[in-house]
Amino acid sequence: AFLGLSITTALGVSPLVALGLVVPLMAAIGYLLQRGVLNQTLGDDILPPLLVTFGLSVIIQNGLLEIYSADPQKMSAGALETASISVPGGIAIGVLPLLMFVVAVVVIAGLQWVFYHSALGRAFRAVSDKQDIAQLMGLNKAHVFGLAMALSLAVVGVAGVFLGIRTSFDPSIGPGRLIFGFEAVIIGGLGNLWGTLIGGIILGVSQNIGAQINPGWQLLAGHIAFLVVLAVRPRGLFPRID
């Protein structure tokens, strides 16, 4: 989101146009971060990568505070933010939320194709399952890890720009948004991309229902929906079956 803000401010372009620069820049940052730092922490012990990524989060947050201050920021998409489409029944659907939903579906469909119908996806799954055997078969696991992180941060770049258009953001917003992402993944089922999308929809609908009952219940309603699913289906609604 902050990268998108910098690009839109410096070039005077729409945030949606800035996506064309944000996505490849985030992918490059992800690859360099994985190859230069995170690959050095990988091993049987999960503690080193946890400590390093926690330290990075502190450094990034404080760096953003120094550059952008603690004031809330927002990117403007002009008329797109208030445009709506009328449908039968007197319901108006916002163009921006609809665009975000369509982009989410396209991104997930693309990831699904990459993971299960491409050579890169086969490399991801091979290195994820058996690193040493994949290395013996000619795969450079360090490079594959780097590509996986590049793909991850490219998707994060898309989400960050839309977040910056949809609502205000500041350097401390990360943990709060991370909770929603975690809950969506758990509701949908670990390893199921389409399940994550459905989990996000369930979470969003629950929050909106809670807000209709009482504005103070918006976030609470989402957490309650998460706990209900967790109690009934501990592995999520659509867990991946290996």
PADOVO-126274 format. One record per residue: x, y, z of N, C-alpha, C in turn; residue in one letter. Coordinates in steps of 0.2 Angstrom, whole numbers, plus 5000, padded with zeros to 4 digits. Layout:
XYZXYZXYZA/...
***
This chain:
500449945000500050005000500450065000A/501050065004501450125004501850134998F/502050074995502350084988501950114983L/501250084983500750114978500650194980G/500650214986500550284988501150324985L/501750294986502350334983502350344976S/502150284972502150294965501650334963I/501050334966500450374963500650454965T/500950464970501150534972501750554967T/502250514966502750534962502650544955A/502250504952502050504945501350534943L/500950544948500350574947499850534943G/499850464944499450414941498950384945V/498450354943497950314946498250254950S/497950244956498250184959498150114955P/497650114951497650054947498150054942L/498350114939498950114934499550094938V/499650114944500250104948500350034950A/499749994949499849924950500349894945L/500349914939500849894934501549904937G/501749944941502449954944502449914951L/501949924955501949894962502049814961V/501749784957501749704957502449684955V/502749704950503449684948503949704953P/503849764956504349784961504249744968L/503649724970503549684976503849614974M/503749594968504049524966504749524967A/505149584965505849584965506049584972A/505749624976505849634983505849564987I/505249524985505149464988505749414986G/505949414980506449364978507149384981Y/507349444981507949464985507949454992L/507349464995507249455002507349385004L/507049335000507149265001507849245000Q/508149264994508749234992509349264997R/509249334999509749365003509749355010G/509149345013509049335020508649275022V/508049265020507649205023507949135021L/508249125016508549065014509049045019N/509449095022509949075027509649055033Q/509049065034508749045041508348975041T/508348945034507948885034508248825036L/507948775039508248715042507648675046G/507948635050507448595054507048635060D/507448685062507148725067506748785064D/506148795066505648845064505848905067I/506148915073506248975077506649025073L/507249005070507549065066507149105061P/506849075057506449115052505849155055P/505549125061505049165065505449225068L/505949215071506349275074506549325069L/506849305063507049355058506449385055V/505949355053505349385050505049435055T/505049415062504749465067505149525067F/505849515067506349575067506249615061G/506149585055505949625049505349665049L/504849635052504249675053504249735057S/504749735063504849785067505249845063V/505749815059506149865056505749905050I/505349865047504849895041504449945044I/504049925050503549965053503850035055Q/504450025058504850085061505050135055N/505350095049505550135044504950175040G/504350145040503750175037503550235042L/503650225048503450285053503950345052L/504550325050505050385049504950415043E/504750375037504650405031503950445030I/503450405032502750425031502350455037Y/502650455043502350465049501850425051S/501550435057500950385060500350405057A/500250465053499650485051499350435046D/498650425046498350385041498450415034P/498550365029498550385022498050355018Q/497950375012497450345008497550365001K/497450314996497550334989496850344986M/496850394981496150414978496150384971S/495550344970495450324964494850364960A/494750424963494250464959493550434960G/493150444954492450424954492350354955A/492850314954492750244955492550224962L/492750264967492650244974491950254976E/491550294972490850304974490350274969T/490650254963490250234957489850164960A/489250154957488850094959488450074953S/488250014953487749984948487149964952I/486549984949485949964952485649904949S/485449854953485149794951484449784954V/484049744951483349734953483349724961P/482749754964482649754971482849814974G/483049864971483349924974483949924977G/484349874975485049864978485549894973I/486049934976486649964973487249924975A/487649904970488249864971488849914969I/489249924974489849974972490349944967G/490549984962490949964957491649944960V/491949974965492549964968492549894971L/492049884976492049814979491949754974P/491549774969491449724963492049704960L/492449764958493149754955493549714959L/493649724966494049694970493849614970M/493249604970493049534970493249494964F/493149534958493349504952494049484952V/494449534954495149534954495449474958V/495049464964495249414969495149344965A/494549334962494349274958494949264953V/495049314949495549304944496249284947V/496449314952497149304955497149234958V/496549214961496549144964496549094958I/496149104953496149054947496849054944A/497249104944497849104941498349064945G/498349074952498749044957498548964956L/497948944956497748874955498048844949Q/498048884943498348854937499048854938W/499348904941500148894941500348834946V/499948824951500148774956500048704953F/499548694949499348624947499348614940Y/499548664936499548654928500148684925H/500748694929501348724926501948694929S/502448704925503148674928503348704934A/503248774935503348814941503048784947L/502348774946501948744951502248674953G/502448634948502648564950503348574954R/503748624952504348634956504148664963A/503648704964503448724971503248664975F/502848624972502548564976503148514978R/503548504973504148454974504548484980A/504748544979505248574984504948574991V/504248594991503848594997503848525001S/503748474997503648404999504348375001D/504848374997505448344998506048384995K/506348424999506848474997507448434994Q/507648384998508348354996508248314989D/507648284989507548244983507448284977I/507048344978506948394972507648414970A/508148434975508748454973509148404969Q/509048344971509448294967509148284960L/508548304959508248294952508348354948M/508748404951508948464947508648524948G/508248524953507948594955508348624960L/508448694959508848734964508348764969N/508348734975507848744980507848814982K/508448844982508548914984508148964979A/508248944973507948984967507148974968H/506948914969506248904969505948934975V/506248934981506048974987505949044985F/506449074981506449144979505849164975G/505749114970505149124966504449124970L/504449074974503849074978503749134982A/504249164985504149224989504049284984M/504349284978504149334973503449334971A/503149274970502449264969502049294974L/502249274981501849294986501749364987S/502349404986502349474987502049514981L/502049474976501649504970500949514971A/500649454974499949454976499849504982V/500249504987500249554992500149624989V/500549634984500549704981499849724978G/499549674975498849684972498349704978V/498449664984497949674989498149734993A/498749754993498949814997498649884993G/498749884986498449934983497749944983V/497349884983496649894984496449914991F/496849884996496749915003496849985003L/497350015000497450085001496950124997G/496550094992496050134989495450124993I/495250074996494650055000494650095006R/495150095010495150125017495850155018T/495850195024496450225026496950175029S/497650185029498050145031498650185035F/499050145039499550175043500050125044D/500650135046501150085047501050035052P/500550045057500349995062499749955060S/499549955054498949925052499049845051I/499649825050499749755048499449705052G/499649705059499349645063498649645063P/498249695063497549695062497249655056G/497549675050497349645044497549575044R/498149555047498349485047497949445050L/497549465055497049425059496549405054I/496249455050495749435045495949385040F/496549395038496849345033496949275036G/497149275042497249205046496549175046F/496049215049495349185050495049165043E/495149195038494849175031495249115029A/495849105030496249045028495948985032V/495848995039495648935043494948925042I/494448965040493848955039493748915032I/494148935027494148895021494448835021G/494948825025495348765025496048775023G/496548755026497248765025497348725018L/497748765013497948735007497448735002G/496848765003496248764998496148844996N/496448854990496348924988495648954987L/495248914984494548934983494148934990W/494448894995494148895001494348955005G/494948985004495149045007494649105004T/494449104998494049154995493349144999L/493149084999492449075003492449095010I/493049085013493149105020493149175021G/493449215016493449285016492749315015G/492349285011491649305010491249295016I/491349235019490949225025491149275031I/491749285031492049335036491749405035L/491749425028491449495027490749495028G/490349445026489649445027489449445034V/489849405038489749405045489849475048S/490349515046490549575049489949625047Q/489749625041489149665039488549655042N/488349595044487749575048487849605055I/488449595058488549625064488449695064G/488749735059488649805059487949825058A/487549785055486849805054486449805061Q/486649755065486349745071486549795076I/487249805076487549865081488249875078N/488349945076489049955073489649935077P/489549925084490049905088490149825087G/489749795084489749725084490149695077W/490349745073490549725066491149675067Q/491649695070492249655071492149585075L/491749595080491549545085491149485081L/490749505076490349455073490749415068A/491249445065491749405061492149355065G/492349375071492749335076492249275078H/491649295079491149235082491049185076I/491049215070490949165064491549125064A/492149145065492749105064492749055070F/492549075076492549025081492048975080L/491448985078490948935076491148885071V/491448915066491748865061492348825064V/492748855068493248815071493048765076L/492448775079492148725084491848665080A/491548685074491148635071491648595066V/492048635062492548605058493248625059R/493548595064494248615066494748625060P/494648585055495148595049494848635044R/494348675045494048725040493448685036G/493148725032492548705028492748655023L/493348675019493548645013494248625014F/494448585019495248565019495448525013P/496048535012496348505006496548435008R/496348385004496448315005496948285001I/497548265004498148245000498048174998D/
***
